């Protein structure tokens, strides 16, 4: 939702910066305006496998967009946006640019009826089409305010390789909807995900789906609220029925729509998500405008003071030159904030990488101990699910810690910058990839060769024949026949030993293959999650560096102009001083009016 008052204020401030010859401030306000003018409010829809996420998205926008069926699961992220024209589908892939190692988006428009081919596991198994995400635009009133609904992959759920990659998109989301059906109460992975999502995203809501299928949904809802309370998760629980919602939109029945629960969901998205995004836009606009006005007014106040008291001009100029020197120091690579940022980034990257590897190494050791205690062929399904859950928990915990440490580093840099001047901290909570993290394939089941009856008989006969022949030849020296009771016992003894040895060999091979599958999966996850974390930290470092470098340049320019205006004031003729003072006071009044508008823009903000 675009804040028109914020845009009007920014336009007014940009006119002022252009009139007073401050193109650097104009550039900053232009960037702020572009950010405020973007109406998109991203809502991630996440949840375990087959919980009704795609049906929820379809019911919310009242259109059959995401494929829904009992044997269909979403394998690629689907982004649903508003358009005033005809519906469209765009497949987005990431391609490596030649030479520079960077990636770029390749967008391909496809017919709407081919959407299932790209986003479902049936049409695109294992994402063999190498699709980053699919963008769908549709003309629906619920999306007209800028709401962007992101249907995340459901293959494997939150405890899968897909689920752990969802964590990387949370910092860039305006809201997260955790979808769980009314068949059972919350699971441990769902509670863990909610706890971590609360640390990364400002708005989290729990959506209970399929209430039309389960008569006991109210009891499940109360159990879920109890789980949320015990976990300390302050998230709203919204029971819904996608079937009733679609029936209500088809028949235009307000009572049925109320019963579906979607009215509460739409109210949450409008009042809590879109409204809060507008508040953040207002705050950002007001903050930047006040900063720009202060820098422009500083030059005028300096000249006004020099015009009113020429005898004190030399002392004023000396003080300004000292301030200019401090501003110049902020631009140098040896500045304290620069050192804090560079050292902090290096330490943070090292700590996060070590933490991830340590968690994965501990998990690998525990997985191998479990395999040593059991036969992988007997426990593989349960074991694989456990590994996926534990890997997802370790990866997501590492990413949450990385995000929290990055915010702490930003605060330290801002404090050190403030010690030398003034600082406005950028919103690093929105720094991150535009889509989900990189793709990680699930753990591959190794070939579990079983020891069949026929193989046992063949192995026993082979070993028994050798034993019978060896013992029969030895007993023949004592005058006994080749086949005798002793050689027969040797046949059973050697045959049984051969069977046992072969059984142990195959079990050892199954364990070795299973351990190799675990190591390969953990290596893949470590590589991809580590890359996502490093990319996020690098974006934070670059954002902070560019932001404070620009701010240092603005401060230097302001100080230089203040010194120049004070020096010029000394040379002003006495007859011109009174007119110049009146002009400066009028200009400062106009700038004060702009600052007052900025203050009024956030006057009712409770977190101001």
C-alpha positions in Angstrom: 0.0 0.0 0.0 1.6 3.3 -1.1 1.6 6.2 1.4 0.6 9.2 -0.7 1.4 11.7 2.2 4.9 10.3 2.4 5.3 10.7 -1.4 4.1 14.3 -1.3 6.5 15.1 1.6 9.4 13.6 -0.3 8.5 15.5 -3.5 8.5 18.7 -1.5 11.8 17.9 0.2 13.3 17.0 -3.2 12.3 20.4 -4.6 14.1 22.0 -1.6 17.3 20.1 -2.1 17.3 20.9 -5.8 16.7 24.6 -5.1 19.5 24.8 -2.5 22.0 22.9 -4.7 22.3 19.6 -2.8 22.2 16.9 -5.5 23.6 14.4 -3.0 20.6 14.8 -0.7 18.3 14.8 -3.8 19.8 11.3 -4.7 19.1 9.9 -1.3 15.5 11.2 -1.2 14.9 9.9 -4.7 16.0 6.4 -3.6 13.7 6.7 -0.6 10.8 7.8 -2.8 11.3 4.8 -5.1 11.2 2.5 -2.1 8.0 4.2 -0.7 6.3 4.2 -4.1 6.7 0.4 -4.4 3.3 -0.9 -3.2 4.4 -4.5 -2.8 3.7 -6.2 0.5 5.2 -9.7 0.5 3.3 -12.4 2.4 5.0 -15.9 2.6 2.7 -18.9 2.8 4.6 -21.7 4.4 3.8 -25.0 6.0 4.2 -28.8 6.1 3.5 -31.1 3.2 -0.2 -31.3 1.9 -1.6 -28.8 4.5 -3.6 -26.8 2.0 -1.3 -23.9 1.2 -2.0 -23.7 -2.5 -5.8 -24.1 -1.9 -5.5 -21.2 0.6 -3.8 -19.0 -1.9 -6.5 -19.8 -4.5 -9.3 -19.1 -2.1 -7.7 -15.8 -1.0 -7.5 -14.4 -4.5 -10.6 -16.2 -5.7 -8.9 -17.8 -8.7 -7.6 -21.2 -9.7 -3.9 -20.3 -9.9 -1.9 -22.8 -7.8 -2.4 -26.5 -8.8 -4.4 -28.4 -6.1 -5.0 -32.1 -6.0 -4.4 -35.1 -3.8 -1.4 -36.3 -5.8 0.0 -32.9 -6.5 2.5 -31.0 -4.4 4.2 -27.6 -5.1 7.9 -27.9 -5.9 8.6 -24.3 -7.1 7.8 -21.0 -5.4 4.8 -19.3 -6.9 4.5 -15.5 -6.6 1.0 -14.1 -7.1 0.7 -10.3 -7.9 -1.9 -7.8 -9.1 -2.3 -6.7 -12.7 -4.9 -4.5 -14.3 -4.7 -6.5 -17.5 -5.2 -10.1 -18.5 -3.7 -12.9 -16.3 -0.1 -13.9 -17.1 2.5 -16.4 -16.1 6.3 -15.7 -16.1 8.9 -18.4 -15.5 12.0 -17.0 -13.9 15.4 -18.8 -14.0 18.8 -17.7 -12.8 21.6 -17.8 -15.4 25.3 -17.2 -14.8 26.5 -14.1 -16.7 29.5 -14.7 -18.9 32.8 -13.7 -17.4 31.9 -11.9 -14.1 30.5 -14.9 -12.3 27.3 -13.0 -11.4 23.8 -14.4 -12.0 21.0 -12.7 -13.8 17.3 -13.4 -14.1 15.9 -14.9 -17.3 12.2 -14.4 -17.6 10.0 -16.4 -20.0 6.2 -15.9 -20.5 4.2 -19.0 -20.8 0.5 -19.8 -21.1 -1.6 -19.9 -18.0 -2.6 -23.5 -18.6 1.1 -24.6 -18.5 1.6 -23.3 -14.9 1.2 -26.8 -13.5 4.1 -28.1 -15.6 6.5 -25.7 -13.9 5.4 -25.5 -10.3 4.1 -29.0 -9.4 6.2 -32.0 -8.4 4.3 -34.1 -10.9 5.1 -31.7 -13.8 8.5 -30.7 -12.7 10.0 -33.5 -10.5 13.0 -32.4 -8.5 12.8 -29.0 -10.3 14.4 -30.4 -13.4 13.4 -27.3 -15.3 15.8 -25.3 -13.0 13.1 -22.7 -12.2 13.9 -20.1 -9.5 10.2 -19.1 -9.1 7.1 -18.5 -11.2 5.3 -15.1 -11.2 1.6 -15.1 -11.8 -0.3 -11.8 -12.2 -4.1 -11.7 -11.9 -6.7 -8.9 -11.5 -8.2 -9.3 -8.0 -9.3 -6.6 -5.6 -7.6 -8.2 -2.6 -4.2 -7.8 -4.4 -4.9 -4.3 -5.7 -3.3 -2.6 -2.6 0.1 -4.2 -3.4 -0.4 -7.5 -1.6 2.0 -10.1 -3.1 1.3 -13.7 -2.0 4.1 -16.2 -2.2 3.2 -19.9 -2.2 6.3 -21.8 -1.0 7.2 -25.4 -2.0 5.5 -28.0 0.0 7.6 -31.0 -1.0 8.7 -32.5 2.3 7.4 -29.7 4.5 9.3 -27.5 6.9 11.6 -30.3 8.0 12.9 -30.9 4.4 15.6 -29.5 2.2 12.9 -27.2 0.7 11.8 -26.0 4.2 15.2 -25.0 5.4 15.7 -22.8 2.3 12.5 -20.9 3.2 14.3 -19.3 6.2 16.4 -17.2 3.9 13.4 -15.3 2.6 11.9 -14.5 5.9 13.8 -11.2 6.5 12.5 -9.8 3.3 8.9 -10.7 4.0 6.3 -8.3 5.4 4.3 -11.2 6.9 4.4 -15.0 7.2 1.3 -17.3 7.2 2.1 -20.7 8.7 -0.5 -23.1 7.3 -1.5 -26.3 9.2 -4.7 -28.3 8.7 -7.1 -29.2 11.4 -6.3 -33.0 11.3 -3.8 -32.7 14.1 -2.2 -30.3 16.6 1.1 -28.5 15.9 4.2 -30.6 15.4 7.7 -29.8 16.8 9.0 -28.5 13.4 6.1 -26.2 13.1 6.6 -24.7 16.6 10.3 -24.4 16.0 9.7 -22.6 12.7 7.3 -20.2 14.3 9.8 -19.3 17.0 12.5 -18.6 14.4 10.1 -16.7 12.1 9.1 -14.4 14.9 12.8 -13.3 15.2 13.0 -12.5 11.5 9.6 -11.2 10.4 7.5 -8.5 11.9 4.1 -10.2 11.3 3.5 -13.9 11.8 0.0 -15.6 11.8 -1.1 -19.2 12.1 -3.8 -20.3 9.6 -5.7 -23.5 10.5 -7.1 -24.9 7.3 -9.7 -27.6 6.2 -12.1 -26.8 9.1 -14.9 -28.1 6.8 -13.4 -31.6 6.9 -12.7 -32.0 10.6 -15.6 -31.6 13.1 -13.1 -31.5 16.0 -11.2 -28.4 14.5 -12.2 -26.2 17.5 -10.5 -28.6 19.9 -7.4 -28.7 17.7 -7.4 -24.9 17.6 -7.4 -24.7 21.4 -4.6 -27.3 21.6 -2.6 -25.2 19.1 -3.2 -22.0 21.1 -1.8 -23.8 24.1 1.3 -24.9 22.2 1.8 -21.3 21.0 1.4 -19.9 24.6 3.9 -22.4 26.0 6.4 -21.7 23.3 6.1 -17.9 23.9 4.9 -17.3 20.3 2.5 -14.3 20.2 0.9 -15.2 16.8 -2.8 -15.0 16.0 -4.5 -18.3 15.1 -7.0 -18.0 12.2 -9.3 -21.0 11.4 -10.3 -21.1 7.7 -12.0 -23.3 5.1 -10.9 -22.8 1.5 -13.9 -24.8 0.2 -16.4 -22.5 2.0 -14.5 -19.4 0.8 -14.7 -20.5 -2.9 -18.4 -21.3 -2.5 -19.0 -17.9 -0.9 -17.2 -16.0 -3.7 -19.1 -18.0 -6.3 -22.5 -17.4 -4.7 -21.6 -14.0 -3.3 -22.8 -15.1 0.2 -21.5 -12.9 3.0 -22.6 -15.3 5.7 -20.8 -18.2 4.1 -17.7 -16.0 3.7 -17.8 -15.2 7.4 -18.1 -18.9 8.2 -15.1 -19.6 6.0 -12.8 -17.5 8.3 -11.3 -15.6 5.4 -12.8 -12.3 6.5 -10.5 -12.5 9.6 -7.6 -13.4 7.4 -8.2 -10.5 5.0 -8.6 -8.1 8.0 -5.3 -9.3 9.4 -3.5 -8.7 6.0 -5.1 -5.3 5.6 -4.9 -3.9 9.2 -1.8 -5.6 10.5 0.4 -6.1 7.4 -0.5 -3.5 4.8 -1.1 -0.8 7.4 2.2 -1.5 9.2 4.0 -1.4 5.9 2.6 2.1 5.3 3.6 3.1 8.8 7.2 2.0 8.1 7.2 3.9 4.8 6.0 7.1 6.6 8.7 6.7 9.2 11.4 6.1 6.7 10.3 9.1 4.6 10.1 11.4 7.7 13.5 10.3 9.0 15.2 11.0 5.7 13.4 14.3 5.1 14.3 15.6 8.6 17.9 14.6 8.1 18.1 16.4 4.7 16.4 19.5 6.1 18.8 19.6 9.1 21.8 19.5 6.7 20.4 22.3 4.5 19.4 24.4 7.5 22.9 24.0 9.1 24.5 26.1 6.4 21.8 28.8 6.7 22.0 28.9 10.6 25.8 29.3 10.4 25.6 32.2 7.9 22.7 33.8 10.0 24.8 33.6 13.1 27.8 35.2 11.3 25.6 37.9 9.8 24.2 38.8 13.2 27.5 38.8 15.0 30.4 39.4 12.6 32.8 39.8 15.5 32.3 36.1 16.5 32.8 34.9 12.9 36.4 33.8 13.3 35.6 31.6 16.3 32.6 30.2 14.4 34.6 29.4 11.3 37.3 27.7 13.4 34.6 25.5 15.1 33.1 24.6 11.7 36.5 23.8 10.2 37.1 21.4 13.1 33.7 19.8 12.5 34.6 19.6 8.8 37.9 17.8 9.7 35.9 15.2 11.7 33.5 14.7 8.8 36.5 14.2 6.5 37.9 11.5 8.9 34.6 9.6 8.6 35.3 9.1 4.9 38.7 7.5 5.4 39.2 3.7 5.5 40.8 4.1 8.9 37.7 5.6 10.4 36.4 3.8 13.5 33.1 2.8 11.9 35.0 1.4 8.8 37.3 -0.7 11.0 34.3 -1.9 13.1 32.4 -2.9 9.9 35.3 -4.6 8.2 36.5 -6.5 11.3 33.0 -7.3 12.4 32.0 -8.6 9.0 35.1 -10.9 8.9 34.5 -12.2 12.4 30.8 -12.7 11.8 31.4 -14.6 8.5 33.9 -16.8 10.3 31.7 -17.5 13.3 28.6 -18.3 11.2 30.5 -20.6 9.0 32.1 -22.4 12.0 28.7 -22.6 13.7 27.1 -24.2 10.7 29.9 -26.7 10.2 29.9 -27.6 13.9 26.2 -28.2 13.9 26.4 -30.4 10.8 29.4 -32.3 12.0 27.6 -33.1 15.3 24.5 -34.2 13.4 26.6 -36.4 11.1 28.3 -38.1 14.0 24.9 -38.8 15.7 23.5 -40.1 12.4 26.4 -42.5 11.9 26.0 -43.7 15.5 22.3 -44.5 14.8 23.3 -46.4 11.6 25.9 -48.4 13.5 23.2 -49.5 16.0 20.6 -50.5 13.4 20.3 -52.0 10.0 19.6 -49.1 7.6 17.3 -51.3 5.5 15.0 -51.6 8.5 14.9 -48.0 9.6 15.6 -46.0 6.5 12.2 -44.2 6.1 12.2 -43.0 9.7 15.9 -42.3 9.7 15.7 -40.1 6.6 12.8 -38.1 8.0 14.8 -37.6 11.2 17.9 -36.5 9.3 15.9 -34.0 7.2 14.3 -32.6 10.3 17.6 -32.2 12.2 19.3 -30.7 9.1 16.5 -28.2 8.7 16.7 -27.3 12.4 20.4 -26.8 12.3 20.4 -24.8 9.1 17.5 -22.5 10.1 19.0 -21.9 13.6 22.3 -20.9 12.0 20.5 -18.5 9.6 18.5 -16.9 12.4 21.7 -16.4 14.4 23.4 -14.9 11.4 20.5 -12.4 10.9 20.5 -11.4 14.5 24.3 -11.0 14.6 24.1 -8.9 11.4 21.6 -6.5 13.1 23.9 -6.2 16.1 26.9 -5.4 13.9 24.8 -2.7 12.2 24.0 -1.1 15.5 27.7 -1.1 16.5 28.7 0.5 13.2 26.0 3.2 13.7 27.2 3.9 17.2 30.8 4.4 16.1 29.6 6.6 13.2 27.5 8.6 15.6 30.6 9.3 17.8 32.0 11.2 14.9 28.9 12.9 13.5 25.3 11.8 13.1 23.8 8.6 11.7 20.6 7.2 10.4 20.6 3.4 10.4 19.3 1.8 7.3 16.6 -0.8 7.5 18.8 -4.0 7.2 15.8 -6.1 8.3 14.7 -6.1 4.6 18.1 -7.0 3.2 18.1 -10.4 1.6 17.3 -12.3 -1.6 14.1 -11.5 -3.5 13.1 -15.2 -3.6 13.8 -18.3 -1.6 17.2 -19.7 -1.0 19.0 -22.0 -3.3 17.7 -25.5 -4.1 18.9 -28.6 -2.1 17.8 -32.0 -3.2 16.6 -34.4 -0.5 18.7 -37.2 0.7 18.9 -40.0 -1.8 18.1 -43.5 -0.6 21.0 -45.8 -1.3 20.6 -49.3 -2.8 19.7 -51.5 0.2 20.6 -54.9 -1.1 18.7 -57.6 0.9 20.0 -61.1 1.6 17.4 -63.2 -0.1 16.7 -66.9 0.6 18.2 -68.0 -2.8 21.4 -66.1 -2.2 21.7 -67.6 1.3 21.3 -71.1 -0.2 23.9 -70.4 -2.9 26.4 -68.9 -0.4 25.8 -71.8 2.1 26.3 -74.4 -0.6 29.5 -72.8 -1.8 31.0 -72.4 1.6 29.7 -75.9 2.8 31.1 -77.6 -0.3 34.5 -76.2 0.4 34.3 -77.2 4.0 33.0 -80.7 3.2 35.7 -81.3 0.6 38.6 -80.1 2.9 37.5 -82.1 5.9 36.6 -85.1 3.8 40.1 -85.2 2.3 41.6 -85.0 5.8 39.4 -87.8 7.1 40.2 -90.0 4.0 43.7 -90.2 5.2 42.3 -92.1 8.2 40.6 -94.6 5.9 37.2 -92.9 5.9 35.2 -92.1 2.8 35.1 -88.6 1.4 31.5 -88.1 2.5 31.1 -89.1 6.2 29.5 -87.6 9.3 32.5 -85.5 10.1 32.7 -84.0 6.6 28.9 -83.5 6.7 29.3 -81.5 10.0 32.0 -79.5 8.2 29.5 -78.7 5.4 27.0 -77.3 7.9 29.7 -75.4 9.9 31.4 -73.8 6.9 28.2 -73.2 5.1 26.7 -71.4 8.1 29.8 -69.3 8.6 29.8 -68.3 5.0 26.2 -67.2 5.2 26.8 -65.2 8.4 29.9 -63.6 6.9 28.0 -62.6 3.8 25.1 -61.3 5.8 27.5 -59.1 7.9 29.3 -57.9 4.8 26.0 -56.8 3.2 24.9 -55.1 6.4 28.3 -53.3 6.6 27.9 -52.2 2.9 24.3 -50.9 3.6 25.7 -48.9 6.6 28.6 -47.5 4.5 26.3 -46.5 1.7 23.8 -44.9 4.1 26.6 -43.0 5.8 27.8 -41.8 2.4 24.3 -40.6 1.6 24.1 -38.7 4.9 27.5 -37.1 4.3 26.6 -36.1 0.7 23.3 -34.5 1.8 24.9 -32.7 4.7 27.7 -31.4 2.4 25.0 -30.1 -0.1 23.1 -28.4 2.7 26.3 -26.9 4.2 27.4 -25.6 0.8 24.0 -24.0 0.0 23.1 -22.7 3.4 26.6 -21.3 3.8 26.4 -19.6 0.5 23.0 -18.1 1.4 24.3 -16.8 4.7 27.5 -15.4 3.1 25.4 -13.7 0.5 23.1 -12.1 3.1 26.1 -10.9 5.2 27.8 -9.5 2.1 24.7 -7.6 1.2 24.5 -6.2 4.8 28.2 -5.2 4.7 27.8 -3.5 1.3 24.6 -1.7 2.4 26.1 -0.4 5.6 29.3 0.6 3.8 27.5 2.5 1.0 25.0 4.1 3.4 27.6 5.5 5.8 30.0 6.5 3.1 27.1 8.5 1.5 26.2 10.0 4.8 29.9 10.9 5.5 30.0 12.6 2.1 26.8 14.5 2.9 28.2 15.7 6.2 31.4 16.8 4.6 29.5 18.8 2.0 27.3 20.4 4.7 30.4 21.4 6.7 32.2 22.8 3.7 29.2 24.8 2.6 28.7 26.1 6.2 32.4 27.2 6.4 32.0 28.9 3.0 28.8 30.7 4.0 30.4 31.9 7.3 33.4 33.2 5.4 31.2 34.9 2.9 29.1 36.5 5.7 32.2 38.2 7.0 32.7 39.9 3.7 29.1 41.1 3.4 28.7 44.8 3.4 27.0 46.3 6.4 24.1 47.8 4.3 23.3 44.3 3.0 23.3 42.5 6.3 19.8 43.3 7.4 18.3 42.1 4.1 20.4 38.9 4.1 19.3 38.2 7.7 15.7 38.6 6.7 16.2 36.3 3.7 17.9 33.6 5.8 15.2 33.7 8.4 12.6 33.3 5.7 14.5 30.3 4.2 14.9 28.7 7.6 11.2 29.2 8.2 10.3 27.4 5.0 12.7 24.5 5.9 11.2 24.4 9.4 7.7 24.0 7.8 9.0 21.0 5.8 10.4 19.5 9.0 7.1 20.0 10.8 5.3 18.2 8.0 7.7 15.3 8.5 7.1 15.3 12.2 3.3 15.3 11.7 3.6 12.4 9.3 4.7 10.1 12.2 2.9 12.0 15.0 0.6 9.0 15.7 3.2 6.3 15.3 3.3 4.5 18.7 6.9 3.3 18.1 8.2 6.7 17.1 
